Amino acid sequence: MLALISSPAVFSLIMIIFVVGAIGSLFFHQSDRWANGWSSVFALLGTFLGIIFSLSTFMQGKELFFSFSQTSFTFLQFSLHIDMLAVFFLFAISLIGFFCSLYGFGYVKHYYGKYDIGALGFLYNILLGSLFLVVTASNALFFLIAWEMMSLASYFLVVYDRHDENNVKAGSLYLVMTYVGTAFIITFFLLAYKYTGSFQFDVIKLQSDLIPVMVQNLMFLCAMIGFGTKAGIIPFHIWLPAAHPAAPSHVSAMMSGVMIKTGIYMMIRLFLDVLAPVPLWWGETILIVGMVSSLLGVLYALTEHDIKRLLAYHSIENIGIILLGVGSAVTFYALDMKSLALLGLMAGLFHTINHAIFKSLLFLGAGSIIDQVHTKNMEEYGGLIRYMPQTALFFLIGSMAISALPPFNGFFSEWLTFQSLFQGIAALSFSLQWIFMLAAGSLAFTGGLALTCFVKAFAGIFLARPRSVEVTHAKESVLSMRIAMGGLAFLAVLFGLFAGSVTKMISTIGQNLALFEKVEPFVSVSSTQTLELTGGFALVSAPALFLFFGVIGLMIFFLVRFTVNRKQRITLGNTWDCGTPLNARMEITTTGFARSIILVFKNVLKPSIQQAVEYHDATSRYMPKSHSVTMGVGDIYLKYFYLPLQKFIHESSLRSRIIQGGNINVYISYIFVALIITLFVVL
Amino acid sequence: MTFSLFLLQGLLVPVLSPLCVGVIKKIKAWLQNRQGASIIQPYRDLWKLFHKDERISKDASWIFLFAPLVVFSVKVFVGWNIPLFSLDSGFFATSDALVIVYALALGTFFLALAGLDVGSAFGGFGSSREMTLSALAEGGFIFSLLTVALLAGTTNLFGIASHSLFDSGLHFVPVILAFLGFFIILLAETARFPFDNPATHLELTMIHEAMILEYSGKRLALMEWASANKLVLFFALGANIFFPIGLASGTDISTILIGVGALLLKLLAFCLVIALLESSMAKFRFFRLPDLLVASFILNAVAIGLINSL
């Protein structure tokens, strides 16, 4: 049975389902309900099959090699290679895709009559299908086609809500950044082709030692920039906080949850599989990128009051944490400490799936809220826990998981990441130790800052009194949306409770890579789900944590509730108001909440305040009519990186314009000179 | 026997914590030439609060009602999982240093949410300040535990406590540096001078008190008790992780008595230091506190650097 499921036929069937879903929803685009129903059913079916397919392939531990069709070109093959690493990402994509599709079924309804639902269904199914292909393609050109499909589908989804001018702008930024990234990726593959003579990943892998060291280093940089742009590493992240908020929320969840992970997938694939062995500085670079992204990502998240931008910045932060795991893996591998390298890779992969779960949960929660309150500005929320109690609970679970609070899933992957960094500090000499020390330090600070940020987000959205009238009209979202969020929240608990089993599975996935063959990971899992590092450096048991904490909590609850002062009366009253009638403007705002921490980091964040005063009588300046304060954060990337770059490109284009004389004789002479040069080169 | 040790381990922190608060207050009173309240006054206060009726804000949600339970449970959980008087009374699969750090963060998370829940300006600003400080304290906290973890070769707290770090005399400097770093974190996390004034209700400066301002009755008792527990937890961590002297190993009655006695002495020493500190220095300006926390992180980083160069 299992062998039957994990066959190329089933994978092709999934692709066909997505294509049928895509084309069918275009076909039904006249009727919003039909288009939505059609695309959702096929997306659900495809992702559900994807979950079954990836699980059964994993359980059998078999690799699939196959091609869709033979082409007459030698360099373009529609060949796929589904190994365990691909299966892992397939699983993440299908799992998140399944819940997002379920959510989308209810969520899309508020676009009825406004936009073409058929187009949305088409693009959504294409996005899912291309994500499947990106992580399975084993030919560089085929991969690039899938990559382009993914980028284009997500671009059109970003600009789907096109009546808002900002969304269109965000889309353009996304498109430009994507193409810059893709240019580097193409350079990477062309370099690989030049020295290995093939676009097939397995051939490049076999012949990777033919590539000179300098070219390898160049290829590393290309891959870091190209795939890093997609993953959202700082400073190539600028599209991410603009584009993710613009897309419909279930698409944002897909983008943040899994699409940016395709960048991580390719980094792991290239640095730990195709290009191996790798020099030491690659690992160190990845670690530094991870540090910068995690720390700055969370700091920028703190400055945001747009709920979806805040979550988008947290994606950058978590990509950084994943890269800390992957970077330590690459570093240890370069030092030939394979057991530790496997630990680092496992930490990265575990955090990848965890982040996919809780970040899509949070984006879906944000979508429900925006759907009801009609604004993304957190300053206009407040008190929603009364109106949307279930969404609040799910969002709380997501917040706790992303802040790495035990006993949720985020804690265990950060625990593994910490441990792999600690091993670096313990095992390496001073010249290498410091980088792991900085990495562990940045991870520790990131944890604390993320906690602060989610106190701010959760309290700003759900607690205290409503800060706008819209909130008081909010209702709990429809069933399909609640089931999707509830399912993901349940997974966040489940992946925490069974962190041991998950770690074990991930170690199998890591060991499937050629370089970790027969390598025992540095962490072992006992039959009681206890994670233990080799040599007993650390151990933790998730079930024991759940049980112990649960028992203590229940005991205290019953003691306090039923033994002490059972006749206690509880009266409801007003919050202490110091004698003035209390209103929502007296609450702390989310901006105010984060202000002190922003001021602590003012050298990095460059906070700005603009004050504008309008007077009744401008000459005397005694009676102010209105006073406005605009607070912001300086954009150092724009100022010090992108604007100078743009200026440079602009000026060099102006310079090179001189050769465009407009005279036909000049052009003919250019052709002649070019011909002569070519002849010289060829002869 | 092992089970009774296990129970004793769990009950010790909540039982001793009001006493510690009482002792600190008494010493401070003496230093101010006052008679001061009896050292068992905090027990009486808790008893009184537990028997009072409660008044809850209309704006409060279930987070506010639920938070005291989580905050208190976290402190009991942590108290059960750190070395107090014996090396054989712990629950080893959950006494990892990172579990303890993040469990305490769980308590802080709910405390801050509770402060924000009722929508008073006091609670909001209290939570904002608390989160600012605890976010910056996290680095120093993890690194100070990491220093001794690297020396002992384990991040399990009972494992760390069972190593005598001073054996060779080599690691004296790193341990002292890490302890200094930890002590700064202790002051910040337990809301003591120069970070916070536990005796004030002045709206411009209070941090911890601002967050629990809206509580009354049983829930206030739990919150107050939890913060007293946190004080003892940090004292015990500081004493037993960095100076693991006198900890009992085995189930012999006499060694356990010695262990408990040593713990009481250590707690008394910490109370004395805190009381002296609070009587002799002023609170810092809020925006100078991050410097102190970063100093803690740097002290620990230096300590770790020293370990390997030795």
Interface residues (C-beta under 8 A of the other chain):
Chain A: G382 G383 I385 R386 L396 M400 S403 A404 L405 P406 F411 W415 F418 Q419 F422 I425 A426 S429 F430 Q433 W434 M437 A440 G441 A444 F445 G447 G448 L449 L451 T452 F454 V455 K456 F458 A459 F462 L463 A464 R465 T530 G535 G536 F537 A538 L539 V540 S541 A544 L545 F548 F549 I552 G553 I556 F557 V560 V564 N565 Q568 R569 I570 T571 L572 G573 N574 T575 W576 D577 L582 A584 M586 E587 I588 G592 F593 A594 R595 S596 I597 L599 V600
Chain B: G10 F50 H51 K52 D53 E54 R55 I56 S57 K58 D59 S61 W62 I63 L69 V70 F72 S73 V74 V76 F77 W80 F91 F92 A93 T94 D96 A97 L98 V99 Y102 A103 A105 L106 T108 F109 A112 L113 L116 D117 V118 G119 S120 A121 F122 G124 F125 S127 S128 R129 M131 T132 S134 A135 L136 A137 E138 G139 F141 I142 F143 L146 A149 L150 G153 T154 T155 N156 G159 L213 E214 G217 K218 L222 F286 F287 P290 F297 A301 I304 G305 N308 S309
